Amino acid sequence: MRFTPQDHARIAAAIAAAEARTSGEIFCVLARRVSAYRDVRLGWAALAALLAPMALIPLGFDPAWFPGVADSWEAAHLAARDIIIGRALAAYALVQAATFISVFLIVSLPVVRRWVTPRAVRRARARQAAVRQFMAHGLHQTDRRTGVLIFACLDDRQVEVVADEAVHGLAGPDTWADAVQALTGAMRAGRPVEGFEAAVGLCGDALAAHFPPAPDDRNELPDRLVLI
């Protein structure tokens, strides 16, 4: 998803217009992804490597299926038992290794990774990333503690709005939910700029209702969309 200079200008103008009505600060961040989910991918690969080879046992799992692991001739002798067991274990380990690598690579594909990652996990990682961005850009250090971050993640398809302590309780959860819904719907429709404009406007309304412009008000944060 590409943003042209005109797109950035539209979002910056929306932020400026919203902040003209309030002493609050609004900041926008769009992330490609918030996590590689390596732990999730390793978990699925390990589970598949544990279970998949067991499914071969009812099919008559035989080390001879793997060239070089078992010979076509076996000695009919008690001493050959250890060799047979060792070859069976080696073949089983090969199946596990191949399954682990294959599943890990498959679930590394963005579409598959999103599908196999629980929504609660994606939401939690997006929330953590949004809070980190909130802190990194200094929204917690505004004069009146009225910073609001609008955050979206493309790969995870998650949207978060983080409001500082002076704002969050006064505006109420419905306000932030409406902003999230506006941006989410626009992102789903392929109109991210319109979504950010709508979300900025809703957050601006909430800020203006409780924090009108002050005589000594100043623009503490740049009016722009940050891409990470």
N, C-alpha and C positions, 0 to 999 in steps of 0.2 A: 504494500500500500504506500503510494508516494504522496507527498505533500508538496505542492508548489509554493513559491513565494507568495502568490495570491491567497492560497489557503492559510498560510501562517498569518498573513495580514488580516484576513477575516476574523480569525480567532483572537488575534491581538486587539482588534477593534471591538469585538464583543466583550472582552475583559475590561477594556478601558471604559466602555459605555456602562457596564455593570458597576464598576468601581466609582464612577462619577456620582452614583447615587448613595454611596456608603463610605464609611471609613474602614471597611473590611478589605481584605486582600484575597484575590483569587489567582490560583496558579494551575496550569494544566501540564500533564505529563502523559506521553504515549510511549509504552514499552513494547518492543518486539516480543519478548518473553521475560518471565520473572524467575524461572528456574529451569534447569536441565532435567529435573526429576530423575537423577541418576539412581537414587534409592528406590524409586518406583520401578524403573526399568530392571534393576538388579533383582528386585523382589519377584517380578513376573518371570524373569529368566531362570532364577533359582527354583521357583515353584514348578515351572515346566520341566526343568532338568530332573527334578525329583520324581514327578508323576509320569511323564511321557514314557520313559523306558519300562515302567511297570506295566504299561498297557501292552507291551510286546510279549510279555510272558504268556498270556493265554493264547497267543498266536504261535507258540512254539519257538520262542527266542532261541537262536542258535548262533554261537560264535562264527560258524562257517559262513554266515551271511556277509562277513567282512573279510575280503581277501587279505591274506597275510597274517590274520589273527589266528586262524585255525587251519590245520592241514586236512586234506581230503581222506587221509588214512590215519587211523588211531590204533594204538596197540591195545589188544584186549588183555590188559594186565592191570593189577591193582596199582602198580607204580604210576600208571598213566592218569590216575584220578586227580592227583595234584595239578598235573599239567592242564587237564580239562577244566578244572575249577579256575585256575589262573587265567586261562584264555577266556573263559566266560566272564570273569570279572573285568578283564581288559576290554572286551567287547562292550560290556555294560557301561564302562567308564567312557568309551568313545561315543556311545549314544548320548550319554549325559552331556559331554562336552559339546557335541554338535548341536544338541537341542538348546543348551544354554546360549551359545553364540548366535544361533539362528533367531531365537526369540528375542534376545537383547537387541539385535540389529533391526528386527521388525518393529518392536515397540519404540525404537528410536525415531521412527518416522513421525513427523509432527501430528498428522491426523490420527495415527494409531495411538501415539502417546497420550493425546488428549482424550481419546475414547477409553483407554484402560486406566487413566488416572481418576480416582474418585473426585467428584465435584467438590466435596468438602475440602479435599486436599488442595485443589486448584484455587478455591476461594481463599483458603487460609494463606497460601503462598502469595496470592495477589494482595491480600490485606497487609501482609508483612512488608512486601515491596513498596506498597503505597505509603506506609508509615515511615519507611526508610527515606523515601523521596521527600516526604513532608519535613522530616528532620534535616535532610541534606540541603534543602533549599531555604532553610531558615523560616519556614512558616510558623514555627513555634516561638519565634522571637519577635513577632510584630508587636508594636507598642501596646495595643489593646487586646492582644491574643485573639484576633479575629481572622486568622488565616484559614483558607479553605483550599484543599487540593482536590482536583478532579483528575483521576488516574484511570487509564485504560490499558489493557494488555491484549495484543493482537492474537498471539498463539493460543493463549488460554481463554480468550473471549470472556474476560472478566473486567468489570468496571467497579471502581471504588471511589467514594467521596469521603475524605477525611477532614473534619472540621475541628478547629482548636476548641479548648475548654470553654471559652467565653461565648462561643456560638452554638456549639452542639446541642446543649440542652434547651436553649431558648427557641431555636427554630423547630425542634421536634423531628423525630425520625422520618415522618412522611415527606418532609421537604427534601431530605437527602435521598430517600427512596425514589422520589419523582425525578430527581436529577439523574440518578443512576439509570432509571428506566428510559429516560429520554435519550441518553447517550447509547445505551445498549441497543435500543430499537434502531437508531440511526446507523450504528456500526453494523448491525445485522443486515440492513438494507443497502450497505455500501456507501453511506453518506456520512462519513466521520466528521467532516467539518460542520455540517448542520447539527450533528449530535453535540459537538462541543459547544457550539453557539447556544443551543437550547439549554444544555446543562449549566453553562455559565450564567445565562439569563435567570434560571430558577434559583441558583445560589445567590445571585445578585439581589433578587427579590427578597430572599430570606435575610440577607445581611442588611439591606436597606430598611426593613421593617423594624429592626432592633438596633442598628448602628448607623444612623444617618451621618452624613459628612460632618466632620468637626472643623472648626476654624483653623486649627493647626495641622490639618490632615496633610499627609504627603504620601506619594506612591513609594511604598517600601520595597516592592518586588517588581521585576520587569513583567510587562504584560506580553506574554508569549507562550507558545506551546514548545515544550522540550521533548525531543525524541531521544530515546535511549535504547 
